Amino acid sequence: MSNQPKIPEGFTVLMATVDFIPVLFFSIMVSVLSLRFKSLLFFIGAFLVIAAGVLKCLWKYVIAIAKKNIPFLFYQMRILMPFGFLLILCSLIVDRSQLNKELIFQQILSFPSILCYLIGLSGMVCMMIFAKKLDSNNAKHNWIEQGTNAIAQFFILLGYSYKIVGVLKRGCCKKCA
């Protein structure tokens, strides 16, 4: 009996590459945001979320190319990503004095941003359900999960891009206003 972890079947280089798309969308969004929101907590949290996403993509590459399963590359995401998001949320509380909350809410709730955010949020809810219900070693389930994640992150980034246009005109930070 081998102690080696089971190697999932059906994982391809294309699957691993496509899994980078939501990581890229999130990276773009937090990079632009961190240019204006100078928070060490936000930066560290965003870094952890991005690192977790990249390591999960690398897990898929290792399976597809080397035909090896390194479980740490997958399981780390269950620790790093939630902790990173927690730090991002904490940064919004700790460093809230930097934020023009009224303008941010106005931009988030404006049309069409609100629709984009609602679609993205729906996708994130689906992702939480998938994390509990779908088998991470099943290629079909991975395609469902990463397709949902890519669409959700795209719509969040799209909503954010509408917000950026308004914010650049008016200023999101108190020092910009």
Secondary structure by P-SEA (a helix, b strand, c coil): ccccccccccccaaaaaaaaaaaaaaaaaaaaaaaccccaaaaaaaaaaaaaaaaaaaaaaaaacccccccccccccccaaaaaaaaaaaaaaaaccccaaaaaaaaaacaaaaaaaaaaaaaaaaaaaaacccccccaaaaaaaaaaaaaaaaaaaaaaaaaaaaaaacccccccc
